[in-house]
Amino acid sequence: MRFRLQDEELRSLYATGTSSRVTDDVAMTIFGVLEAIEAAASLDDLRSLVSLRFSNHPSDQFEFALPSGWRLIGRRVAEAGSPVMIIDEIRGNGEGRAG
């Protein structure tokens, strides 16, 4: 499966490997989630990896629960007949949308 990062902070983290808001451990976990998405052939593959703490919500929304209360939140869309995981935001420590 493919992913797309909508959140500017996540795009910066992905490009540079650093963030002013998340620890290095959380950043490494985010990279692990992104690798798992790329390796997955279907949602069932993501569900089968319990360590991802993946949950699929109605309306094709999803969430990955990360350490220390952080969450990646997004939605699933189809592009050219293939599923794409759009990651809209990261939430944690009681904060809302980054930026």
MMTF fields as JSON, N, C-alpha, C and O atoms, coordinates in Angstrom:
{
  "mmtfVersion": "1.0.0",
  "mmtfProducer": "UNKNOWN",
  "numBonds": 395,
  "numAtoms": 396,
  "numGroups": 99,
  "numChains": 1,
  "numModels": 1,
  "chainsPerModel": [1],
  "groupsPerChain": [99],
  "chainIdList": ["A"],
  "bondAtomList": [4, 2, 8, 6, 12, 10, 16, 14, 20, 18, 24, 22, 28, 26, 32, 30, 36, 34, 40, 38, 44, 42, 48, 46, 52, 50, 56, 54, 60, 58, 64, 62, 68, 66, 72, 70, 76, 74, 80, 78, 84, 82, 88, 86, 92, 90, 96, 94, 100, 98, 104, 102, 108, 106, 112, 110, 116, 114, 120, 118, 124, 122, 128, 126, 132, 130, 136, 134, 140, 138, 144, 142, 148, 146, 152, 150, 156, 154, 160, 158, 164, 162, 168, 166, 172, 170, 176, 174, 180, 178, 184, 182, 188, 186, 192, 190, 196, 194, 200, 198, 204, 202, 208, 206, 212, 210, 216, 214, 220, 218, 224, 222, 228, 226, 232, 230, 236, 234, 240, 238, 244, 242, 248, 246, 252, 250, 256, 254, 260, 258, 264, 262, 268, 266, 272, 270, 276, 274, 280, 278, 284, 282, 288, 286, 292, 290, 296, 294, 300, 298, 304, 302, 308, 306, 312, 310, 316, 314, 320, 318, 324, 322, 328, 326, 332, 330, 336, 334, 340, 338, 344, 342, 348, 346, 352, 350, 356, 354, 360, 358, 364, 362, 368, 366, 372, 370, 376, 374, 380, 378, 384, 382, 388, 386, 392, 390],
  "bondOrderList": [1, 1, 1, 1, 1, 1, 1, 1, 1, 1, 1, 1, 1, 1, 1, 1, 1, 1, 1, 1, 1, 1, 1, 1, 1, 1, 1, 1, 1, 1, 1, 1, 1, 1, 1, 1, 1, 1, 1, 1, 1, 1, 1, 1, 1, 1, 1, 1, 1, 1, 1, 1, 1, 1, 1, 1, 1, 1, 1, 1, 1, 1, 1, 1, 1, 1, 1, 1, 1, 1, 1, 1, 1, 1, 1, 1, 1, 1, 1, 1, 1, 1, 1, 1, 1, 1, 1, 1, 1, 1, 1, 1, 1, 1, 1, 1, 1, 1],
  "groupList": [{"groupName": "MET", "atomNameList": ["N", "CA", "C", "O"], "elementList": ["N", "C", "C", "O"], "formalChargeList": [0, 0, 0, 0], "bondAtomList": [1, 0, 2, 1, 3, 2], "bondOrderList": [1, 1, 2], "singleLetterCode": "M", "chemCompType": "L-PEPTIDE LINKING"}, {"groupName": "ARG", "atomNameList": ["N", "CA", "C", "O"], "elementList": ["N", "C", "C", "O"], "formalChargeList": [0, 0, 0, 0], "bondAtomList": [1, 0, 2, 1, 3, 2], "bondOrderList": [1, 1, 2], "singleLetterCode": "R", "chemCompType": "L-PEPTIDE LINKING"}, {"groupName": "PHE", "atomNameList": ["N", "CA", "C", "O"], "elementList": ["N", "C", "C", "O"], "formalChargeList": [0, 0, 0, 0], "bondAtomList": [1, 0, 2, 1, 3, 2], "bondOrderList": [1, 1, 2], "singleLetterCode": "F", "chemCompType": "L-PEPTIDE LINKING"}, {"groupName": "LEU", "atomNameList": ["N", "CA", "C", "O"], "elementList": ["N", "C", "C", "O"], "formalChargeList": [0, 0, 0, 0], "bondAtomList": [1, 0, 2, 1, 3, 2], "bondOrderList": [1, 1, 2], "singleLetterCode": "L", "chemCompType": "L-PEPTIDE LINKING"}, {"groupName": "GLN", "atomNameList": ["N", "CA", "C", "O"], "elementList": ["N", "C", "C", "O"], "formalChargeList": [0, 0, 0, 0], "bondAtomList": [1, 0, 2, 1, 3, 2], "bondOrderList": [1, 1, 2], "singleLetterCode": "Q", "chemCompType": "L-PEPTIDE LINKING"}, {"groupName": "ASP", "atomNameList": ["N", "CA", "C", "O"], "elementList": ["N", "C", "C", "O"], "formalChargeList": [0, 0, 0, 0], "bondAtomList": [1, 0, 2, 1, 3, 2], "bondOrderList": [1, 1, 2], "singleLetterCode": "D", "chemCompType": "L-PEPTIDE LINKING"}, {"groupName": "GLU", "atomNameList": ["N", "CA", "C", "O"], "elementList": ["N", "C", "C", "O"], "formalChargeList": [0, 0, 0, 0], "bondAtomList": [1, 0, 2, 1, 3, 2], "bondOrderList": [1, 1, 2], "singleLetterCode": "E", "chemCompType": "L-PEPTIDE LINKING"}, {"groupName": "SER", "atomNameList": ["N", "CA", "C", "O"], "elementList": ["N", "C", "C", "O"], "formalChargeList": [0, 0, 0, 0], "bondAtomList": [1, 0, 2, 1, 3, 2], "bondOrderList": [1, 1, 2], "singleLetterCode": "S", "chemCompType": "L-PEPTIDE LINKING"}, {"groupName": "TYR", "atomNameList": ["N", "CA", "C", "O"], "elementList": ["N", "C", "C", "O"], "formalChargeList": [0, 0, 0, 0], "bondAtomList": [1, 0, 2, 1, 3, 2], "bondOrderList": [1, 1, 2], "singleLetterCode": "Y", "chemCompType": "L-PEPTIDE LINKING"}, {"groupName": "ALA", "atomNameList": ["N", "CA", "C", "O"], "elementList": ["N", "C", "C", "O"], "formalChargeList": [0, 0, 0, 0], "bondAtomList": [1, 0, 2, 1, 3, 2], "bondOrderList": [1, 1, 2], "singleLetterCode": "A", "chemCompType": "L-PEPTIDE LINKING"}, {"groupName": "THR", "atomNameList": ["N", "CA", "C", "O"], "elementList": ["N", "C", "C", "O"], "formalChargeList": [0, 0, 0, 0], "bondAtomList": [1, 0, 2, 1, 3, 2], "bondOrderList": [1, 1, 2], "singleLetterCode": "T", "chemCompType": "L-PEPTIDE LINKING"}, {"groupName": "GLY", "atomNameList": ["N", "CA", "C", "O"], "elementList": ["N", "C", "C", "O"], "formalChargeList": [0, 0, 0, 0], "bondAtomList": [1, 0, 2, 1, 3, 2], "bondOrderList": [1, 1, 2], "singleLetterCode": "G", "chemCompType": "PEPTIDE LINKING"}, {"groupName": "VAL", "atomNameList": ["N", "CA", "C", "O"], "elementList": ["N", "C", "C", "O"], "formalChargeList": [0, 0, 0, 0], "bondAtomList": [1, 0, 2, 1, 3, 2], "bondOrderList": [1, 1, 2], "singleLetterCode": "V", "chemCompType": "L-PEPTIDE LINKING"}, {"groupName": "ILE", "atomNameList": ["N", "CA", "C", "O"], "elementList": ["N", "C", "C", "O"], "formalChargeList": [0, 0, 0, 0], "bondAtomList": [1, 0, 2, 1, 3, 2], "bondOrderList": [1, 1, 2], "singleLetterCode": "I", "chemCompType": "L-PEPTIDE LINKING"}, {"groupName": "ASN", "atomNameList": ["N", "CA", "C", "O"], "elementList": ["N", "C", "C", "O"], "formalChargeList": [0, 0, 0, 0], "bondAtomList": [1, 0, 2, 1, 3, 2], "bondOrderList": [1, 1, 2], "singleLetterCode": "N", "chemCompType": "L-PEPTIDE LINKING"}, {"groupName": "HIS", "atomNameList": ["N", "CA", "C", "O"], "elementList": ["N", "C", "C", "O"], "formalChargeList": [0, 0, 0, 0], "bondAtomList": [1, 0, 2, 1, 3, 2], "bondOrderList": [1, 1, 2], "singleLetterCode": "H", "chemCompType": "L-PEPTIDE LINKING"}, {"groupName": "PRO", "atomNameList": ["N", "CA", "C", "O"], "elementList": ["N", "C", "C", "O"], "formalChargeList": [0, 0, 0, 0], "bondAtomList": [1, 0, 2, 1, 3, 2], "bondOrderList": [1, 1, 2], "singleLetterCode": "P", "chemCompType": "L-PEPTIDE LINKING"}, {"groupName": "TRP", "atomNameList": ["N", "CA", "C", "O"], "elementList": ["N", "C", "C", "O"], "formalChargeList": [0, 0, 0, 0], "bondAtomList": [1, 0, 2, 1, 3, 2], "bondOrderList": [1, 1, 2], "singleLetterCode": "W", "chemCompType": "L-PEPTIDE LINKING"}],
  "groupTypeList": [0, 1, 2, 1, 3, 4, 5, 6, 6, 3, 1, 7, 3, 8, 9, 10, 11, 10, 7, 7, 1, 12, 10, 5, 5, 12, 9, 0, 10, 13, 2, 11, 12, 3, 6, 9, 13, 6, 9, 9, 9, 7, 3, 5, 5, 3, 1, 7, 3, 12, 7, 3, 1, 2, 7, 14, 15, 16, 7, 5, 4, 2, 6, 2, 9, 3, 16, 7, 11, 17, 1, 3, 13, 11, 1, 1, 12, 9, 6, 9, 11, 7, 16, 12, 0, 13, 13, 5, 6, 13, 1, 11, 14, 11, 6, 11, 1, 9, 11],
  "groupIdList": [1, 2, 3, 4, 5, 6, 7, 8, 9, 10, 11, 12, 13, 14, 15, 16, 17, 18, 19, 20, 21, 22, 23, 24, 25, 26, 27, 28, 29, 30, 31, 32, 33, 34, 35, 36, 37, 38, 39, 40, 41, 42, 43, 44, 45, 46, 47, 48, 49, 50, 51, 52, 53, 54, 55, 56, 57, 58, 59, 60, 61, 62, 63, 64, 65, 66, 67, 68, 69, 70, 71, 72, 73, 74, 75, 76, 77, 78, 79, 80, 81, 82, 83, 84, 85, 86, 87, 88, 89, 90, 91, 92, 93, 94, 95, 96, 97, 98, 99],
  "secStructList": [7, 3, 3, 3, 3, 7, 1, 2, 2, 2, 2, 2, 2, 2, 2, 2, 1, 7, 7, 1, 1, 1, 7, 2, 2, 2, 2, 2, 2, 2, 2, 2, 2, 2, 2, 2, 2, 2, 2, 7, 1, 1, 2, 2, 2, 2, 2, 2, 7, 4, 4, 4, 7, 3, 3, 3, 7, 4, 4, 4, 3, 3, 3, 3, 3, 7, 4, 4, 4, 7, 3, 3, 3, 3, 3, 3, 3, 3, 3, 6, 6, 3, 3, 3, 3, 3, 3, 3, 3, 3, 3, 5, 6, 6, 5, 7, 1, 7, 7],
  "xCoordList": [0.846, 0.0, 0.89, 2.053, 0.312, 1.022, 0.477, -0.627, 1.273, 0.806, 1.122, 1.989, 0.395, 0.657, 0.544, -0.392, 1.492, 1.49, 0.902, 1.489, -0.242, -0.898, -0.392, -0.344, -0.017, 0.405, 1.823, 2.728, 2.021, 3.326, 4.401, 5.532, 4.056, 5.023, 5.477, 6.663, 4.544, 4.914, 5.765, 6.702, 5.444, 6.266, 7.694, 8.657, 7.827, 9.148, 9.899, 11.084, 9.216, 9.829, 10.307, 11.415, 9.486, 9.84, 11.056, 11.907, 11.137, 12.229, 13.537, 14.617, 13.43, 14.635, 14.998, 16.152, 14.005, 14.248, 14.191, 14.478, 13.821, 13.754, 12.435, 11.782, 12.066, 10.851, 11.052, 11.706, 10.488, 10.58, 9.529, 9.581, 8.574, 7.446, 7.476, 6.935, 8.09, 8.107, 9.524, 10.487, 9.641, 10.952, 11.485, 10.747, 12.757, 13.365, 12.7, 12.537, 12.308, 11.642, 10.307, 9.986, 9.541, 8.255, 8.487, 7.758, 9.494, 9.81, 10.156, 9.696, 10.955, 11.313, 10.082, 9.975, 9.152, 7.914, 7.09, 6.512, 7.035, 6.313, 6.92, 6.193, 8.253, 8.907, 8.576, 8.408, 8.483, 8.113, 6.703, 6.45, 5.78, 4.402, 4.38, 3.697, 5.116, 5.141, 5.73, 5.245, 6.759, 7.336, 6.324, 6.224, 5.574, 4.561, 3.465, 2.987, 3.063, 2.05, 2.568, 1.856, 3.82, 4.393, 4.494, 4.348, 4.742, 4.901, 3.564, 3.51, 2.49, 1.18, 0.526, 0.553, -0.056, -0.83, -2.291, -3.005, -2.738, -4.134, -4.251, -3.284, -5.447, -5.702, -5.534, -5.145, -5.827, -5.659, -4.211, -3.961, -3.261, -1.85, -1.573, -0.832, -2.154, -1.964, -2.637, -2.08, -3.831, -4.551, -3.799, -3.846, -3.107, -2.437, -1.205, -0.745, -0.669, 0.489, -0.002, -0.218, -0.174, -0.763, 0.043, -0.527, 1.35, 2.195, 1.868, 2.204, 1.22, 0.849, -0.317, -0.497, -1.102, -2.288, -3.15, -3.538, -3.433, -4.205, -5.691, -6.124, -6.466, -7.92, -8.527, -8.132, -9.492, -10.19, -11.561, -12.288, -11.916, -13.182, -14.146, -13.738, -15.4, -16.345, -15.855, -15.032, -16.37, -16.023, -14.549, -13.964, -13.956, -12.565, -11.546, -10.434, -11.893, -10.924, -10.153, -10.66, -8.909, -8.099, -7.234, -7.127, -6.619, -5.762, -4.71, -4.999, -3.484, -2.412, -2.083, -1.736, -2.184, -1.845, -0.346, 0.139, 0.374, 1.82, 2.152, 1.268, 3.413, 3.812, 3.533, 3.411, 3.44, 3.288, 2.046, 2.018, 1.02, -0.241, -0.339, -1.363, 0.681, 0.634, -0.198, -0.247, -0.858, -1.667, -1.474, -1.399, -1.394, -1.451, -2.88, -3.425, -3.489, -4.901, -5.018, -4.376, -5.841, -5.993, -7.201, -8.145, -7.142, -8.254, -7.694, -6.576, -8.485, -8.091, -8.885, -10.101, -8.195, -8.833, -8.327, -7.325, -9.023, -8.575, -8.101, -8.798, -6.924, -6.382, -5.96, -5.128, -6.529, -6.247, -6.479, -5.745, -7.515, -7.882, -7.033, -7.24, -6.086, -5.219, -5.479, -5.693, -5.462, -5.68, -4.472, -3.324, -4.755, -3.725, -4.122, -5.262, -3.182, -3.419, -2.972, -1.783, -3.934, -3.643, -3.52, -4.491, -2.346, -2.143, -2.305, -1.462, -3.415, -3.8, -3.137, -2.854, -2.886, -2.337, -1.752, -2.022, -0.934, -0.416, -0.961, -0.927, -1.459, -1.972, -1.252, -0.902, -1.044, -0.422, -0.305, -0.378, -0.122, 0.058, -1.037, -0.792, -2.261, -3.397, -3.475, -4.312, -2.605, -2.6, -3.463, -3.648, -3.973, -4.74, -3.852, -2.725, -4.349, -3.627, -2.291, -2.208, -1.261, 0.064, 0.121, -0.7, 1.086, 1.298, 1.452, 1.635],
  "yCoordList": [-1.177, 0.0, 1.238, 1.197, 2.325, 3.591, 4.487, 4.276, 5.489, 6.481, 7.867, 8.051, 8.834, 10.242, 11.005, 10.797, 11.881, 12.695, 14.064, 14.831, 14.368, 15.657, 16.721, 17.903, 16.3, 17.222, 17.729, 16.93, 19.038, 19.635, 19.144, 18.881, 19.022, 18.557, 17.136, 16.826, 16.275, 14.904, 14.855, 14.061, 15.694, 15.747, 16.184, 15.631, 17.166, 17.631, 16.533, 16.304, 15.865, 14.76, 13.678, 13.163, 13.335, 12.296, 12.722, 11.892, 13.992, 14.484, 14.655, 14.397, 15.096, 15.447, 14.462, 14.396, 13.692, 12.772, 13.431, 12.79, 14.712, 15.415, 16.154, 16.505, 16.379, 17.115, 17.825, 17.3, 19.019, 19.749, 19.271, 19.62, 18.469, 18.089, 16.645, 16.352, 15.745, 14.34, 13.907, 14.426, 12.947, 12.422, 11.531, 11.14, 11.224, 10.338, 8.967, 8.364, 8.462, 7.162, 7.18, 6.242, 8.235, 8.347, 8.492, 7.906, 9.267, 9.422, 8.071, 7.764, 7.269, 5.95, 5.06, 4.273, 5.183, 4.42, 4.85, 4.012, 6.154, 6.659, 6.081, 5.64, 6.079, 5.506, 4.018, 3.52, 3.311, 1.898, 1.687, 0.75, 2.561, 2.48, 2.724, 2.008, 3.722, 4.026, 2.863, 2.553, 2.227, 1.053, -0.087, -0.785, -0.273, -1.336, -1.068, -1.996, 0.195, 0.533, 0.196, -0.406, 0.588, 0.306, -1.19, -1.619, -1.98, -3.425, -4.162, -5.305, -3.522, -4.18, -4.288, -3.353, -5.445, -5.631, -5.254, -4.944, -5.279, -4.981, -4.511, -4.554, -4.064, -3.68, -4.854, -4.676, -6.054, -7.237, -7.386, -7.821, -7.032, -7.089, -6.127, -6.467, -4.939, -3.973, -4.438, -4.282, -5.007, -5.514, -6.661, -6.817, -7.463, -8.649, -8.288, -9.1, -7.1, -6.653, -5.926, -4.714, -6.663, -6.128, -4.937, -4.014, -4.954, -3.877, -2.524, -1.485, -2.519, -1.254, -0.562, 0.649, -1.337, -0.805, -0.019, 1.123, -0.68, -0.102, -0.303, -1.398, 0.744, 0.596, 1.336, 2.453, 0.683, 1.229, 1.685, 0.921, 2.916, 3.493, 3.609, 3.426, 3.906, 4.123, 5.235, 6.067, 5.23, 6.241, 6.183, 7.199, 5.002, 4.783, 5.589, 5.807, 6.033, 6.685, 5.615, 4.518, 5.948, 4.993, 5.722, 6.948, 4.911, 5.458, 4.428, 3.233, 4.891, 4.077, 4.686, 5.865, 3.914, 4.386, 4.157, 3.032, 5.217, 5.161, 5.255, 5.514, 5.047, 5.145, 6.533, 7.516, 6.587, 7.842, 8.629, 9.848, 7.958, 8.621, 9.291, 9.908, 9.198, 9.787, 8.916, 7.697, 9.548, 8.821, 9.431, 10.65, 8.556, 8.988, 8.782, 7.688, 9.809, 9.76, 10.095, 11.02, 9.333, 9.595, 8.913, 8.532, 8.769, 8.176, 7.372, 7.601, 6.437, 5.584, 6.001, 6.176, 6.159, 6.502, 5.541, 4.852, 5.505, 4.708, 5.645, 6.593, 5.381, 6.14, 5.141, 4.269, 5.269, 4.35, 2.907, 2.001, 2.708, 1.37, 0.786, -0.362, 1.551, 1.07, 1.882, 3.093, 1.216, 1.952, 2.812, 2.4, 4.004, 4.923, 5.368, 5.769, 5.296, 5.738, 7.2, 7.501, 8.097, 9.528, 9.808, 9.659, 10.207, 10.506, 12.009, 12.801, 12.377, 13.779, 14.509, 15.702, 13.806, 14.513, 13.554, 12.353, 14.132, 13.423, 14.16, 15.389, 13.392, 13.983, 13.338, 12.158, 14.134, 13.594, 14.625, 15.828, 14.146, 15.006, 16.051, 17.181, 15.655, 16.54, 17.62, 18.516, 17.561, 18.592, 18.173, 16.981, 19.117, 18.839, 18.843, 18.351, 19.384, 19.393, 20.133, 21.211, 19.518, 20.126, 21.315, 21.441, 22.171, 23.222, 24.573, 25.53],
  "zCoordList": [0.0, 0.0, 0.0, 0.401, -0.457, -0.45, 0.661, 1.163, 1.034, 1.999, 1.472, 0.618, 2.004, 1.712, 3.02, 3.792, 3.263, 4.48, 4.16, 3.398, 4.734, 4.523, 5.484, 5.145, 6.671, 7.72, 7.445, 7.203, 7.48, 7.192, 8.165, 7.758, 9.431, 10.419, 10.103, 10.212, 9.713, 9.363, 8.094, 8.003, 7.124, 5.901, 6.239, 5.707, 7.115, 7.53, 8.288, 8.044, 9.196, 9.936, 8.976, 9.124, 8.003, 7.036, 6.198, 5.877, 5.852, 5.011, 5.781, 5.25, 7.049, 7.8, 8.909, 9.332, 9.38, 10.485, 11.846, 12.856, 11.889, 13.176, 13.316, 12.333, 14.574, 14.889, 16.215, 17.117, 16.332, 17.589, 18.585, 19.764, 18.108, 18.952, 19.441, 20.507, 18.695, 19.116, 19.428, 18.863, 20.336, 20.702, 19.579, 18.674, 19.655, 18.665, 18.662, 17.601, 19.848, 19.927, 19.183, 18.454, 19.367, 18.677, 17.175, 16.375, 16.789, 15.367, 14.743, 13.643, 15.427, 14.908, 14.782, 13.842, 15.729, 15.649, 14.443, 13.753, 14.189, 13.016, 11.744, 10.853, 11.654, 10.476, 10.336, 9.223, 11.464, 11.424, 10.902, 10.145, 11.307, 10.812, 9.309, 8.576, 8.847, 7.418, 6.617, 5.528, 7.144, 6.48, 6.423, 5.414, 7.508, 7.54, 6.512, 5.861, 6.363, 5.36, 3.966, 3.162, 3.68, 2.365, 2.087, 0.942, 3.118, 2.943, 2.886, 2.434, 3.338, 3.418, 2.041, 1.241, 1.795, 0.562, 0.781, -0.174, 2.039, 2.343, 3.792, 4.552, 4.158, 5.552, 6.497, 7.651, 6.013, 6.856, 7.316, 8.44, 6.46, 6.85, 7.998, 8.921, 7.954, 9.03, 10.315, 11.402, 10.192, 11.371, 12.032, 13.252, 11.233, 11.777, 12.602, 13.404, 12.422, 13.196, 14.441, 14.421, 15.5, 16.726, 17.257, 17.838, 17.06, 17.578, 16.941, 17.508, 15.774, 15.129, 15.825, 15.699, 16.558, 17.234, 16.249, 16.494, 15.123, 14.028, 14.272, 14.633, 14.077, 14.139, 12.958, 12.623, 12.344, 11.181, 11.651, 12.287, 11.343, 11.771, 10.588, 9.441, 10.853, 9.747, 8.814, 9.194, 7.611, 6.601, 6.202, 5.826, 6.285, 5.867, 6.663, 6.183, 7.857, 8.72, 9.476, 9.713, 9.856, 10.607, 11.621, 11.625, 12.483, 13.526, 13.88, 13.955, 14.099, 14.658, 16.012, 16.084, 17.084, 18.422, 18.644, 18.525, 18.964, 19.148, 20.632, 21.448, 20.988, 22.395, 22.975, 22.245, 24.257, 25.0, 24.621, 24.785, 24.118, 23.832, 22.473, 22.181, 21.631, 20.294, 19.367, 19.529, 18.387, 17.4, 16.02, 15.867, 15.016, 13.621, 13.158, 13.303, 12.607, 12.232, 10.75, 10.254, 10.061, 8.641, 8.038, 8.731, 6.723, 5.982, 4.828, 4.368, 4.379, 3.264, 2.036, 2.105, 0.912, -0.35, -1.419, -1.228, -2.531, -3.671, -4.767, -5.129, -5.29, -6.413, -7.476, -7.226, -8.643, -9.758, -9.329, -9.724, -8.512, -8.085, -6.968, -6.576, -6.451, -5.372, -4.101, -4.172, -2.931, -1.683, -1.323, -1.489, -0.83, -0.354, 1.05, 1.284, 1.972, 3.34, 3.434, 3.338, 3.62, 3.763, 5.26, 6.002, 5.698, 7.114, 7.291, 6.871, 7.927, 8.049, 9.203, 9.1, 10.305, 11.463, 12.474, 12.466, 13.352, 14.512, 15.73, 15.8, 16.676, 17.919, 19.089, 19.06, 20.107, 21.301, 22.386, 22.135, 23.597, 24.762, 24.887, 25.311, 24.509, 24.642, 23.594, 23.7, 22.554, 21.523, 20.344, 20.098, 19.64, 18.436, 17.216, 17.252, 16.168, 14.886, 15.026, 15.616, 14.466, 14.505, 13.556, 12.647, 13.776, 12.796, 13.35, 12.599]
}
